[in-house]
Amino acid sequence: MTVISERFERGTGRDPDQRTPVRDPHDGSDREKGRARRIAILGTVGVPGRYGGFETLAENLVHYHAALGSGDNLTVWCSSKDNAERHTRFASADLRYVGLKANGVQSIPYDALSLLDAVRTGHDRLVLLGVSGAMMLPLIRLISRARIITNIDGIEWKRAKWNGPARAFLRASEWAAVRFSHRVIADNEAIADHVRATYGSDCAVIAYGGDHAVAPVGTGGIPEGLPGGYSLSLCRIEPENNVHTILEAFRGLDLPLVFVGNWANSAYGRELKQRYGTCPNLHLLDPVYEPGALRALRAHASVYVHGHSAGGTNPSLVEMMHFGIPVLAHGCVFNRHSTEGKALYFDTSEDLAAQVRGLGAADAGRIGADMQEIARRRYTWDHIGEAYFALFETD
């Protein structure tokens, strides 16, 4: 996810088994004029996705493009600093590189240079993921007729971790993205409501796919020594993800919790691991990246606890919904939209402990089935790819 903070980390659907039919490559207004579109995906570390939600989105848009058999040209901009092997192709996409890191403060010039290079190389659909480079959009509108489609991600400037100057820049970038993009994408209806209320502009609501999380990949298993029937939580260890709230709730329960995160990356994480790491029912694991091991860890969980309270639709939530287990989520509006109000919700440690104690087998089965039904209907990559490429055709 390519807004600065995420880089520090970083409708109706159909059954995921039903593949999207290949469309006529001559459909669409540009094709009627006898030329293929040149689509640029900008604002990520690159593909294949190894970093965060926007990278996973970019990779799956490439896969959708390949399956579509489209005559459009697709290019993904990548960071040469974050990709040791500089491949020139990935599936059906060309890859181009910028010699800056795609994360942190460097994300601003990284996105700006990527946008300028996309215009210079004749791309007529610029898909900007995140708002770090949005201050460049007024210039892009002056020098190019390319259509700009920006996914603004979450309401980043409201995150508590940002100081005054960073918050002001993020807010200005959000304004520029809405003002100078031809189309704006929100990943959650609550984000779309914010855009309408703040800027008087409408936007498309397109979330993320999560069905890749249940794909049979790799041969990894769960780490040794974990109990059966555990609750699972996994996230970047940040205050807005309510890690302290979850740990405090489970410390008072005689139930196992497996919590996966980057504990060593911040004073907040280190302090929490020191305080709670000796509790016998709490298993605090470092990040798990191997796809097979991550899938096994999720598949063996009996409950998923989701503490994110900022941003929009969170990829880790929609991925877990595909596993068909009950979700206990922070009660923010974003999570309620993502789960259609059918999960269980908490705001405090006391709320969460009470929800866990009161969760019976019948309710757990019903909630898990609801989560899986929503995920299969709304959060598959076929559905997401179709929505993005429909925007490319109409714009």
N, C-alpha and C positions, 0 to 999 in steps of 0.2 A: 504494500500500500504506500502510496508515494507522496502523500502529504508529509511534511517534515517529521512530525511525530511518529507516524507509522513507519517511516524509513529508519527510525531509530530502533524500532522493534525487531518490526515492515512484514399478476394476470392469470391467467389460466395456463396450466401446463399440461403435461401428459406423462404417461408411465415412462420411466427412464429406460425401459427395455425397448421402447419404440424409437427407432432411429429417425432422425430428420431426413425426409426425402431430398434427394439431390435436385436442385432447381435448375431451370434452363439458364445457362450462362449468358444468354442474350437478353434476360429480363432486366428491367430498370432503365431509368431515363438516360443515364450516361451511356449505357450499352446501345440504346437505340440511336445514339449519335455516333456509333461506330468505334467507341474507345472504351477500354477497361478502366475502372477506377484504380487509383493508386492510394492505398490505405496505409497510413503510418500509425503505429502504436507506440506511444511515448510515455515516459515518466516511470519506468520500472528499471530494476537492476538488469533485467533481460530474461531470455528464455534459453533452456528450460527453466521452469520456476523452481528456485531453491531458497527463496527468501521469505516471501509473505503473500498476502492475499492478492495484491495487484499482479504479482508475477504469476501466480496460479491462474488468474483471470486471463492474462496475456497468452499464456501457454495454451489454455483451452480454447481461446478464440482462434489461435493458429490451427489447432486440431479440427475445429469446426469448419474453418476455411478449407482445409484439406479435404475433409469428408464431403463438403458441398460441391467440390469440383468446380469452384468459381473461376471465372476468367479474370477476376480482379488481382492486381498485384498487391502483396502484403509485405510490409517491412516492419521489423521491431527494432527499436533503438536500445542498445545495451551499454553497460559501463565496462570499459576495458580494465578498470581498476578492480572490479568485482568478479570478473570472469577470466580465469587464467588461460583458458583455451578460447581463442577468438575464432569460432566457427563462422562461416559466411552464410550458412543455411541452417534452418531448423524446420523440419517437415516442409510445409509449403511456403515458408516465409524467408525472405532475405533478412540478414542481420547487419546492422551498422553500429559503429561504436563511437563513443565519446570518451575522451581520456580524463574523466573525473569520476569520483565516487557518486553513486546515485542516492546516497543517504546523508542525513544531517544537513549542515549548512550548504555543502556542495551540491545538494539537490537543486538549488535555485539556478546556478549557472549551468548545471547539467541539463536541466529541462530546457532552459533558454537556448543553449547551443543545439540541442536535439531538434527543437522546433525550427530554428533557422536552417538546419541541414535538411529537414524534411521539405521545407519550402524550396530550398535551392535545388533539390533533386526532383522537383515536380510532383510531389504528392498532393492530392486534392481532397483527401479526407484525413484530418489530423485528430487522432483519438488520444487525448491527454488524460492520463490517469493520475489524479491528484492535482492540487492547486499550487504546488511549489513554484512552477514556472509561469503562473497565470499573469504576472505583471508584464510578461513579454507579449501577451495577446493583442493589445492595441497596435503594436508595431506589425505583428503578423497580419492583422486585418488591413493595414495600410499597404503592405507590399505584396499581398497574395490574395487570390480569390478562393483559396482553399476553405472548405467547410470545417469548422472547429467543433468537436464534440468533447466535452469535458465531464469526467466523473469526479465530482467534488468531494467524494468520500464523506467523512463525518464533519461535524461542526468543530473543527480543530481548535479554533481560537478560544473555545469555552473550556478546554481542558485545564485543570487547575495547575498542572506542572509548568505552564508557560509564564514567563515574566512579562512585564509590560510591553517592551519593544517586540518580542517574539509574537505576543498575542495581537498586537496592532498590525504586524506584517501579515500574519495569517488571516486576519479579518479583511485586510485590504486585498489579499490574494483571492479570497473567496468572492469578494465583490467583483474583482476583475474577471474572474472565471464566469460568473453569471452574466455580467454586463457584455462581455466581448466574445463569448462562445455563441455559435449558432444554435446548439442544443446542449442542454445540461442534463446529466444523469445523476440521480440520487439512488443510493442502494437501499433505502428504507423510506417508507411513507412518511415517517416523522421528519426526516431530512427534507423531503419534498414540501411538507407543511411549513418548515422553517424558511425555505426559499420563497414560497408564495407569500408568507407573512412579511418577510424582511424586504424582499426585492420586488414583489408584485409580478414575479415570473413563474411560469409553469416549467415543469421538467419531467422527463421520463423516469420511471421508477424501475430499475433493473438491479436485482440483488446479485448473489453469487451462487454458483453451483457447489454442491457438496458430495455428489455421488462418486467422485474419484476416491473419497475416503474409504468406501466399502469395496473398492475393486481389489481382487486378489493379487497382491504384489509382494514380492520378496519372500523371505523364509524366516524372518525374525519372530521371536516370541517375547512374552512379557519377561521383565527382569526377575531373577530368582528371588525368593523370599517374600513375594507379595501374597497377601491373603486372598481367599476367594470372596466373591460378592462385595467388592469394594465400591465406594463412590469415587468418582474421578473428576478432577479439575485440572485444566491445563491452560496456561496463558503466559504472557509477559508479566513479570512481577512488578506491577505498578500499583500505586494507591487507588487509582480509578477503576482497577479491576477487582477491588474489594478482597484482596488476598487475605488481609488481616481479619476481615469479617468471617470468611469461610473457615480459616484455621481456628479462630476462637470458638466458633460454633461446634466444630467437631472435637475440639479438645475436651468438651464436656459430654461427649457421646461415647458410648461403648461400641462404636462402629468404625471400621477402617476407612480412611481417606487416602487416596493416592493423588498427590499434587505435583504436576510436572511444570517446571519453569526455570528461568534463568536467574537463580537465586544470587549468584555471585556478581551480577552486573550492576548492582546499586546498593547503597547503604540500607535502603528500605528492605531489599531482599535478604541481605546478609543478617540484618537484625532479626527478621522474621525466622530465618532458618536457625539462628542461635536460640531464639526463644522457644520455638515449637519443635525443633528437630529431635528432641529427646522424648517426645510424647509417643508412647508405644503404638498407638493406633494411627499415627500420622506418618506417612511415607513420602518424604519430600525428595523428588527425583530431579536430576538435571535434565535439560531438554533432550527429547527423543526425536531424531530426524529420520532415521531409517524407516522407509514406508512400511515394510512388513512388521517391524516391531511396534510402530505407532498404531497400525491397524489392530494388531493383537491386543495391545493395551486397551484400546477403546472397546473392542469386541468383548472383553472379559469384564467390563464394568457393569454394575447393576443400576447405577444412578449417575447422571452427569450434573455437576454443579457449575453454573456459569455466572461469574461475578462481574462481567463487564458492565459499566454504567455509562460509558461515553461512546461516541462514534455513531455508527448506524447499524446495519446488518453485519454481524460479526461472522467471518468465515468459519471459525472453530465451532460456533453454535450450529450453523446449518449443516456442517459436516457431521456433528454428533447426532443431529436429528435423524439422519439416515440409518442409525444403528437401532432405532426403535426402542430406546430405553427412556424412562422418565427424566425430564429436565426440571431442575430447580434453578431458576434464573433470577438475577437481580431485577427488581420491579420497575426499571426505567422504561420509558415509552418505547425505545428502540426494540428491546427484547420482547415486549408485549406484542408489537407489530409483527416481529419475526415469527413468533410462535402462535399468532392469532389468538392470544389470550387463553390458550389451552394448556400451558405449562403451570407449574407452581412457582410462586414469586416470593422474594424476601427483600427486606431493606436493612435489617439488623442481624447480628449474630443470634439473638433470641428468636427472631422470626425463622431463620434458617433451621435452627435446632428443633423448633416446634414442628416445622414442615417435615423434617426427616423422621422425627419420632412418630408422627401421625400418618406416614405414608404406608398404607396397607397394600397387599398384593393385588387386590382388584383395581385400586386406583392407579397403582404403578403400571399395570398392564394396559389400562385405558389410556393413560397419558403417553406411554411409549408408543402405542398404536397411532395416537393422534399426531405425535411428532413425526413419525415415519410417513404418514399420509400427507402431511403438509410438505415435507421435504421432497417427496416424489412428485408432488403436484407443482411445486414452485421452485425448487432448488436443484435442478439438474442442468448440466452444462449444455445439453441440447437446447433446452428452453432459453438459457441465458444467451447462447450464441445466436439463436434465431432472433432474439430481441435486439441485440447489437447490430446484426447485419441488416435487419429491417430499417434501423436508423440510417445506416450507410446508404440504403437505396432511396429513402425519402428525402435525404438531405443533399 
